[in-house]
């Protein structure tokens, strides 16, 4: 409730000021018109200052509205940052507490050998969870520092998608067929790390927000205009239309922070949108074509099927040979 009170108070004060300013503008017009009627000799004077005063009050009104909008945005940003800190704190504390408990147990008690392996496996999962979180934060931080020295190259998009699906399945200990990948051999020019971040986050989100029995489909096709279209589809509850633009903001997570059951920081989709735009692509959110669920559609330019890529390489080699 404490986070809503300042926002409610701000809106109340702003509305009162706006109403008063509108009343002042109307009053100024009425008083000026009546004064001009009562004193026809001074009508020119009154009607000269009528638009000046009305314009002045209108500018003040616009300033109040603009200030209110900026203040609301600032309060919402502060709230998202507070939610982000709460989320990161929880994400850090949980695996650290688990690691501490298992290490203390191994140190103080005699554990049967068959249980030691399970302990180590759980501890490794906690370390991987910490590593995943830290990498997430580092990836978000480096977006503000564009790497001009980074070298782009040819990336096998189909292999990146398969690798991302496999790593997410291992992270959540899911059967391999939980994430179904349907692709065509395809290459595109870009940074391998950025492309991997985009689709790892999308697939991770799809698994995380699916139902009790996750079913995720990843589909890749190349359009006639050399655009790669990747669809990541889940069987979760879906995202309301009113929230679909907000989810790509920094620190944005739907719902209340203390009521969330899914881990996360609110940075994943922000990373996706920023990197896709940097590659001059587009990311959209749609309803799943098969009932409930969400479908993220990423379109990236400059993609070629493997057959086209090899044909281009052969043509370049032939041209180089003729020049010799």
C-alpha positions, -999 to 999 in steps of 0.1 A, spaced: 0 0 0 29 24 7 39 24 -29 4 34 -41 -2 62 -16 24 87 -31 10 80 -66 -26 85 -55 -17 117 -36 2 130 -67 -27 123 -90 -52 139 -66 -31 171 -62 -26 173 -100 -63 169 -107 -72 196 -82 -46 220 -98 -59 212 -133 -95 218 -123 -85 251 -107 -65 262 -138 -94 254 -161 -117 273 -138 -93 303 -139 -92 302 -177 -130 301 -179 -133 328 -153 -107 350 -170 -126 348 -203 -160 355 -186 -147 384 -166 -130 399 -196 -160 396 -219 -184 412 -193 -159 440 -186 -157 447 -223 -195 449 -225 -198 472 -196 -171 496 -208 -173 496 -247 -146 523 -248 -121 499 -233 -132 469 -252 -101 469 -274 -79 468 -243 -99 439 -228 -100 418 -259 -63 424 -265 -54 409 -231 -80 382 -233 -59 358 -255 -27 367 -237 -41 358 -203 -58 327 -216 -26 315 -234 -6 321 -202 -29 300 -181 -31 273 -208 7 271 -208 7 267 -170 -20 240 -174 1 221 -200 31 224 -177 11 209 -148 -1 180 -170 35 174 -183 49 174 -148 22 150 -136 31 126 -164 68 127 -157 62 122 -119 40 92 -125 66 77 -148 93 83 -122 73 67 -94 65 37 -115 102 33 -124 112 36 -87 86 9 -79 99 -14 -107 135 -9 -94 124 -17 -59 107 -49 -72 139 -57 -91 160 -54 -59 135 -76 -40 136 -101 -68 174 -102 -71 178 -104 -33 155 -134 -32 172 -150 -62 206 -146 -45 195 -157 -10 177 -189 -20 206 -207 -36 231 -194 -11 210 -206 18 206 -240 1 244 -242 -5 251 -233 31 227 -259 44 242 -287 23 278 -277 31 270 -276 69 253 -310 66 283 -325 48 307 -310 73 290 -319 105 274 -353 98 283 -386 84 263 -388 52 258 -422 34 277 -423 1 245 -427 -19 232 -394 -6 264 -375 -11 260 -376 -49 225 -362 -46 238 -334 -24 265 -325 -48 240 -325 -77 217 -301 -58 246 -279 -49 257 -278 -86 221 -267 -96 223 -239 -70 256 -227 -84 242 -228 -120 212 -208 -108 236 -182 -94 257 -182 -125 225 -177 -147 214 -148 -125 248 -130 -126 251 -135 -163 217 -120 -167 227 -89 -148 260 -85 -167 242 -89 -200 217 -61 -190 246 -39 -179 266 -42 -211 237 -31 -233 244 5 -223 280 1 -235 278 -8 -272 309 -29 -282 322 -13 -313 352 -37 -313 329 -68 -313 334 -88 -345 303 -101 -362 303 -133 -382 282 -159 -399 260 -177 -373 241 -209 -378 207 -199 -364 193 -234 -364 221 -247 -343 218 -217 -319 181 -225 -314 189 -262 -308 216 -253 -283 194 -229 -264 166 -254 -262 190 -281 -248 205 -258 -222 171 -246 -209 159 -282 -207 189 -292 -187 185 -261 -164 150 -271 -155 157 -309 -156 130 -315 -183 128 -343 -208 144 -334 -241 111 -336 -260 95 -309 -238 110 -283 -261 103 -293 -297 125 -275 -322 116 -274 -359 141 -255 -380 157 -253 -415 195 -250 -420 200 -212 -419 228 -187 -415 228 -150 -407 253 -123 -400 256 -111 -364 271 -116 -329 267 -152 -318 264 -142 -281 236 -117 -288 216 -141 -308 220 -167 -281 208 -143 -254 177 -135 -274 165 -170 -279 177 -184 -246 156 -158 -228 126 -164 -249 128 -202 -245 135 -198 -207 104 -176 -204 83 -201 -223 92 -230 -201 90 -209 -169 55 -196 -176 40 -227 -192 16 -249 -173 24 -278 -150 34 -299 -179 53 -275 -201 50 -278 -239 72 -254 -259 76 -253 -296 104 -234 -314 99 -229 -352 123 -213 -377 116 -204 -413 132 -182 -438 110 -159 -459 115 -150 -495 129 -116 -486 157 -132 -465 141 -126 -432 144 -153 -405 112 -158 -385 114 -176 -352 83 -185 -332 85 -195 -296 52 -209 -284 42 -221 -249 10 -236 -233 8 -211 -204 -21 -189 -194 -11 -162 -219 -5 -125 -216 -33 -100 -215 -34 -76 -245 -32 -46 -222 1 -58 -208 19 -69 -240 37 -36 -245 47 -33 -209 65 -66 -206 94 -54 -227 103 -27 -202 133 -28 -179 125 -44 -144 89 -52 -155 72 -83 -141 35 -89 -141 18 -92 -108 30 -85 -72 66 -92 -64 59 -110 -31 32 -132 -47 53 -145 -76 63 -181 -77 85 -180 -107 121 -169 -105 133 -139 -125 145 -103 -125 123 -86 -151 152 -81 -175 148 -110 -199 124 -95 -223 141 -62 -221 173 -78 -233 153 -95 -261 138 -64 -274 169 -43 -271 191 -68 -289 165 -75 -316 162 -38 -324 199 -35 -325 199 -61 -352 172 -41 -370 146 -68 -363 112 -70 -347 97 -89 -318 59 -93 -313 36 -110 -289 6 -130 -300 -18 -156 -287 -9 -192 -293 -25 -205 -324 -35 -236 -304 -57 -224 -276 -42 -210 -245 -6 -198 -244 17 -171 -258 36 -169 -290 67 -146 -294 76 -139 -330 111 -126 -338 119 -114 -373 156 -108 -381 169 -96 -415 198 -109 -435 191 -146 -432 199 -173 -458 192 -210 -460 223 -231 -460 219 -239 -498 218 -201 -506 248 -194 -483 269 -221 -500 258 -209 -535 270 -174 -525 303 -187 -512 309 -207 -544 300 -176 -566 325 -155 -546 352 -181 -549 346 -183 -587 348 -145 -590 380 -145 -570 395 -172 -592 387 -153 -624 403 -121 -610 435 -141 -605 
